Amino acid sequence: MNFWRPVDAVGNWIREQLDYDAQLRLGVLMVLLGLGLLFYMPFAGEPPVIYFMSAAALIFAGAGVIASVEAAMEASDE
């Protein structure tokens, strides 16, 4: 049995279901959620590093999604 077959199946399903607009919205939502965590951080009562790391991960991942969607859109136009 190929270990990667289920992972590839999920990846192909996501690629088929999410068009460029949906992927772009997902990236923007990730960035906005990360910014929301940054604003909530002082009021959380937890160590700030926990919220900062989560917020940074969401912001950078969302920016990566947005950049990759833009690159894919430009590549498909050619």
Number of C-alpha atoms within 10 A of each C-alpha: 4 6 7 8 10 10 11 11 11 11 12 11 11 12 12 9 11 12 11 16 11 12 20 20 14 16 24 18 15 22 24 16 17 24 17 12 20 17 14 14 18 12 8 11 8 10 10 14 10 10 19 18 14 14 23 16 15 21 22 15 17 24 17 14 20 21 14 16 19 15 11 12 13 10 9 8 6 5
